[in-house]
Amino acid sequence: LTNVAIVRLKSHGIRFEIACYKNKVLNWREGIEKDLQEVIQTDTVFTNVSKAIIAKEKDLQLAFGTVNLEDICRKILKDGDLQVSDKEREVHMEGLFRDIIQIVVERC
């Protein structure tokens, strides 16, 4: 799981996860990447990626109204939460803090 980004979406009390490439998820959300197969590592929808527990078809039908894995993956990518590590979050927050300080300095 070193190069895996997990995108999670909770629907109808069930957590659904897909394994993706981290940079590709960001590119897909920005509209740069169009090919879904380049974004996801596998078109399997899981309830827990790290334990390889695959979501049941009845749960997929209940939550998404379909069992078409491509449509479900698109929905999870669009609306789901991208898992971010502590270090990545820290780097992002530092950058955001610096940007805010720069704006304050320019205006004072």
C-alpha positions in Angstrom: 0.0 0.0 0.0 2.9 2.4 -0.5 1.7 4.0 -3.8 -2.0 3.6 -3.1 -4.4 6.5 -2.4 -7.7 5.4 -0.9 -10.8 7.3 -1.8 -13.6 6.7 0.7 -17.3 7.4 0.4 -19.9 6.6 3.1 -23.4 5.9 1.9 -26.4 4.3 3.5 -24.2 3.6 6.6 -21.7 1.6 4.5 -18.1 2.7 3.7 -17.0 2.2 0.2 -13.3 2.5 -0.8 -11.4 2.3 -4.1 -7.6 2.1 -4.6 -6.2 4.8 -6.8 -3.0 6.6 -7.8 -2.7 9.7 -5.6 -1.6 12.2 -8.3 -4.0 10.8 -10.8 -6.9 11.4 -8.4 -6.1 15.1 -8.1 -5.6 15.3 -11.9 -9.0 13.6 -12.5 -10.8 15.9 -10.1 -9.2 19.0 -11.9 -10.3 17.6 -15.3 -6.8 17.0 -16.5 -7.0 13.2 -16.5 -10.0 11.8 -18.4 -9.2 8.0 -18.5 -10.7 6.3 -15.4 -8.4 3.3 -15.9 -5.4 5.5 -15.5 -6.7 6.8 -12.1 -7.9 3.6 -10.3 -5.6 0.7 -9.6 -8.4 -1.8 -9.8 -12.0 -1.4 -10.7 -13.0 -3.4 -7.6 -15.0 -1.5 -4.9 -14.1 -2.4 -1.4 -15.5 -1.9 2.1 -11.9 -2.0 3.4 -9.0 -1.8 0.9 -6.2 -2.6 3.4 -8.0 -5.9 4.4 -9.2 -6.6 0.8 -12.8 -6.9 1.8 -14.9 -6.5 -1.4 -18.2 -4.7 -1.3 -21.3 -6.9 -1.8 -23.4 -6.3 -4.9 -26.6 -5.8 -2.8 -24.8 -3.0 -0.8 -23.7 -1.4 -4.1 -27.2 -1.6 -5.5 -28.6 -0.1 -2.4 -26.1 2.8 -2.1 -25.6 3.7 -5.8 -28.6 2.2 -7.6 -26.4 0.2 -9.9 -23.8 -2.5 -9.9 -21.8 -1.0 -12.8 -18.4 -0.7 -11.2 -17.2 2.1 -13.6 -20.1 4.3 -12.7 -19.7 3.6 -9.0 -15.9 4.4 -9.2 -16.7 7.7 -10.9 -19.2 8.6 -8.1 -16.7 7.7 -5.4 -13.9 9.7 -7.1 -16.2 12.7 -7.5 -17.8 12.8 -4.0 -15.4 10.7 -1.9 -12.7 11.8 0.5 -9.1 11.3 -0.5 -7.0 9.8 2.3 -4.0 12.1 3.1 -1.1 11.1 5.3 0.0 13.2 8.3 3.1 14.4 6.6 1.3 15.4 3.5 -1.3 17.2 5.5 1.4 19.0 7.5 3.2 20.1 4.3 -0.1 21.4 2.9 -1.0 23.3 6.1 2.5 24.9 6.1 2.0 26.1 2.5 -1.4 27.4 3.4 -0.1 29.2 6.4 2.7 30.8 4.4 0.2 32.0 1.8 -2.0 33.6 4.4 1.0 35.3 6.0 2.1 36.6 2.6 -1.4 38.1 2.0 -1.3 39.7 5.5 2.2 41.2 4.9 1.1 42.6 1.5 -1.9 44.3 3.0 -0.2 45.8 6.1 
